[in-house]
Amino acid sequence: MNRFWRGSRSESTRNNRSYNVNSLIDTESLLTESAADVQIICDIDKTYIETRFESAVGMIKIAFEDADAKVAVNGAPLALLTARWGAAFEGQDILGPRPLHFLSASPPQLRRVIRDKLAKDGMDWTSDTFKNQAYNLKMGRLKLLKQHVAYKTATILNHMAKAPAQSKFILIGDNAELDAFIYCGVQMLLTGELTPAGYREYLSLGKVEHEVLNTLEPLITRNFGGVQVMGILIRKAPGYVFNEVPPLTDMALTFDSYFEVIMHFLAWNLCPASSLPRITRLLHNDYGLAREELLACLAQAQIAFTAMGRDVKDLKTAEDFLRRGPPLGTLPNRTYLRPGQHRDRVDLDEKSILGLAKDWVKAIEERE
């Protein structure tokens, strides 16, 4: 046994010189789909599947769950399918579904059970990516087992590198870890707000080591052909706080309910407004979302859509349906919901961005 570990450490010492983050990426494509102008990348744990663990024992328990034990976040399947298939929900012809890529920090050994869960939810998707943790074990890099910034960044940039020029991406994650930090960094790299050198420093603030940064260099410095981030959606997972460091974090749109996500999709013209009354009925009747929650979102959406000069007829039809029946309770506060619209963000120079990023990571670390 001692000889085995001595050999492993010796081998890892040699391999550390050539650590490659791309070896963590285990992507499988399920479908070959025609090019689309919008693609979606969605995290899984705490974003799509309700995952609650705060210890190593909890993680082990999760690993042995079957598909029936896993619970989708309420409304997530319908919201993602709505964006993926768009007008097809109303019987209209479309060129094809929008690519949907699932991204998980779980190991590939969980791929089968997670795919089973997605299939039971009626999902279809383009690709899924899991984190090859065996590579970190092989390299003796145990502290990188829970460090996902480099892995998720590389996966997202690889998808963008393969996308047609001028493609737009919607990035969906949660506030349990550093999804928002990762997604905002990607957006600022693509917009040029961060130079490649500045982006390297940004990632280093997210605890990405120098040798790992070196393997990201080909992606950081490449020309993405006008690819851009259309929207960043961050679920406020129960029990976690979204650390706001304005104006840096203003580009991320937080949400409590996947009905809010559907409002964003509607504002971005990813689904026809005529589908909203049916979607609202499904979320209430089949998914059990409270009328009060749905009505609060619709009220905010009507304000935003009216300001944009958009027709709100279908929103009012959905509202009329929800107002039937027993008396309503107090509506939750959803004044932060501005469908499809980021908060106005002042221009920041790179030094200011990096200073705010440092404060952001510190605030996240202090809450843990």
Disulfide bonds with the S-S distance in Angstrom:
none
